[in-house]
């Protein structure tokens, strides 16, 4: 049994006809007929006596229709109450994120703002370690970070959930000889100068890579993405980062930069995680945003790119 079936039997009872109900509900007559038949089979009772003259409720059908009306009335009241509460809910939602997710946050935020117009939203872009520190100091409500091994040590103060899994990849200038390959080898990475986004997950990769293949030549690290883009664009260096960040960077999407997988480096998944404080004073607002964001990622363009 579902709400749609209750709406169907109520409209058929009002109009006395499946065809008229079909027009009012903008649903095909066969769909309404099948839905009512499924409900009758589920309840074990005939709701309507159907003929060419129309549909007439049976005695038991009248009682079922009355109950359906009561259920739908309560549902309408519930929706009105929820809408009223969302209009009244005020406050601030503070979000901090590593660069990659900034590309696909607007869709979630737009839908969220429509339901909670009196909530002000503030977004900042930071490295993972800064996001975690801001969570601990109650400076933000929600963070999006590249998950590191160290986060598990803070599980008594911070809740987190993995929402996306990917890999570390490289990005090079379209003018680089490496741009004509689909992948870059570990030796090729070691022969290049690297520019790095200053983030714990990137440094974790550099440490693991160096253990497997030897040290790398780092030109500089920074939290300034334009500096990294310019160094790569001018073919002064290459960079490495999470695929869900690099693949959505405007520089890569425009074709000025080329993403490359890393051919002979053994790595596990690199995870994007939502983080929030265990004792959040803003729990309903935070929970609602988290559910919306997870739902968007399940079938969104990010997930499709990484499949």
N, C-alpha and C positions, 0 to 999 in steps of 0.2 A: 504494500500500500504506500502511496506517495501523495504529496500535496496536489500534484497535477490531476490525479484521478478524482480527488474530492472536488476540485474546481470543475471538472467535466460534468460530474453527476449533478452538481448544483445548477449549472447553466442549462443542462438538458431538462431538469425539473422545472426551471423557470420558464423556458421557452416551449416545452412540450414536444421538442423536435430535435433530432440529431443534426439535421441540415441547418437549421437556424442557429443552433449552438455553434456549429462549425464556422459559420460566417462571423459570429460575434467574437469568437476566440481566435479566429485566423488560423485554424487547424483543420486538416482534412477530415471529412466525415468518417472515413475508414479508420483514421488514427483514434478518434474519439470512441468509435464503436469497439475497436480492439481493446482500448484501455479499460472501458467499462466492463467488457467481457472478462478481462483478466482480474478485475476487482471482484466481480461476482463469483468467479471460480475460487478466488482466494478466501472470500467470506463464506462461500457455500450457500449463497442466497441470491435469488433474482432481485435486482433492484428495479428494473423496468420491464414492462410488457411492451414489446416493440411490434409495430404494425405499420402499414402504409399510411395510416392516419396520424402516426406520431409515436411518442414514447410516454407511457403512463406509469407512474411509480406503483409498485406492488405494495401491499400493506407493510411488509417488512422493509421494503425500499423506502417508504415514507419515514420510518424511524431512522434508517441509516442516513438519509438525506438531512434530517434534523440534526443528527450528531455531526455530520460533515459541516453543516452551517455553523455550529457552535465551535468546531475546531478552527475553521477558517476565520471566524470572528476573533478568536483568541490570538491566532497567528498575526492578524492585522494589527491588533493591539500591541503585540510584542514588537512588531516591526516599527510601529509608531514610537513606542517607548525607547527602542534602541536608537532611532533617528534623533529623538529629542535629546537623549543623553550625549550622542556624538556632537550635536550642535552646542551643548552646554560644556563639553569637555574643553578645558583650556590648559595652557602650559607650553612647554618647549620640548621638542625632540632633538637631541644633540647627537649627531652621527659623525664619526671619523672613519676614514677608509684609506687603504693603500690605493695607489693610482688606478689600477685596472677596473675595479667595480664602479668607479665614477662614471664610466661610459654607459652603464645600464641601470643606474639608480633612478634617473628621472621618471621612468614609466611607473615604478612603484610609488614614488613620492607624489606624482600627480593624482593617482587614484586615492592615495591615503589622504591627501589634502582635501579632496572632494568630499570625503566622508567626515573629516575632522577639520573644518575650516578655521576653527579658533586655535588650532595648534600651530605654533610657529616652529619652523624647521631650520636648523643650522647644520651645515655640512663643512667639514674640513678634511684636507688631504694630508696624510702623515705616514710615516713608516710604521711598521707593525709594532715595534717596541714602544714608540710614542703613544700609539693607540692604547696598548695595554696599560701603560702608566696612567693615561688619562682616565681609563675605566677605574683603576684602583683609587684614584683621587676624586672620583665622582665629578669629573669634568665633562664626561660624555655619557650617553645612555646606551649606545650601541656602537660596536666597532666591526669593521670588516678587515681581516688581516690574512696574511700568508701564515698558515699554522706552522709553528716551530716546536721542537721537542721540549723547550723550556716551559711551554704553556701548561703542560700537565702538572707542573710543580705548583701552580697557582689555583688548582681546582677548588680549594676551600673558599676562595674569594670571587672567582670568576666562572661563569657558565659559558660554554661554547658549543657550537654545533657546526660540523663540516657541511658546507652547502655546494661545494664544487671541487672536483679533483682534476688535476692537470699535470703537466710536466714542465721542467725548466728547458727553455729553448734559447737559441741565439738570434740576434738580429744584426744585419750588416747593411752597409750602403748598397744601393743598386749599382754603384760604380765599382764595387769590390769584386775581384775575381771569384770570391766565394759565392757571390750572388747567383752564379750559374749552376750551383749544386742544390740538391734538395736537403742535404745534411752537411754538417761540419764535423770533422773528426776532433778528437781530443788533442792530437798533435797540432792541428791547425789553430785551435783555440790558444794553445800555449805559445804559438809563434806570433799571435796578435796582441796588440795593446787592448786592454779592456777598460770600459767606463761602466761603472756600476751604480745602480740605485742603492742608497744607503739603507738597507733593510735587513733585519735579522735572517729572513729566509734566504736572501741572496748570499749573505755571508756564510750561512750554513752550507749552501751549495758549493761555494768556493773552497771551504774547508774540506768537504768530502771529495771534491774533484781533485784537489791538490794531493790528498792522500792516495788516490787511485792513480794519478797520472803525473804528478809533479807540480811545482809551483807555477803560477801564472803571472803575467806582466800587467799590473793594474796602473793605468794612467791616472785615474782619479775616481773617487766615489763622491756622490752628492745626492741630495734630495730634490735637486732642480732638474726636472725632466727635460726642459729646453736645452740645458747644457749637454745632457746625454744625447738628445736628438741631433744637436749640431755637430757633436764630435763624430757620430755615426754617419751623418749626412755627408760630411766633408771627408769621409773615409780615413779619419785619423785613428779610429778604434772601432771595435765591435762591442756589443753589450750582450748580457744574458739576463733572463728574467722569466717569470711565470708566463706560460702560454696564454692564459686568460687575460693577462695584462698586455703582453706584446701584440697579440692578434687584434686587439681593439684599439691600439694606439693610432691616432690619426695619421702619423708619419708612415706607419706600415700599411694602413688601409688605403692611403693615397698612392702607394706603389713606390715611394721614395726610399723606403727601407724594405728589406727582404727577410722574412722569418725562416730560420733553418732549425731542423731538429739536430740533436747531438747524437752522432752515430754510435760511438763506442763507449758511452758512459753509463754505468749501471746506476739507476736511480729509481726510487719509489715515487708514489704520487706526491705532488705538491698540492696541498689543500688550501682552499679559501674557506675561512671560518667566520661565522658570526660570533661575536663575544659580547657579553653584557654582565653587569654585576649581579651576584647572587641576591643581594638585598637591594632591589631596585625600588626607589620611591615612586617610580613612574611605570610600574609593572604592566597595567592594562595597555598603555600606549605602546610600550616596547614589544609586548607579545603580539599585538595586532600587526605591527610593522614587520616583525620577523616572519610571521606566517605568510604575509603578502609577498615578501621578497623571495622566500623559498618557493612559493607557487610560481612566481614569474620565472625563476631560474630553471625550473623543471623542463619547460618546453620552449625556453627563450632562445635567442640567437647565439648566446654564449655556449649553451649546452650543445646546440647543433654544430657549432664550429669545432668542438672538441670531440665529437663522435667519430 
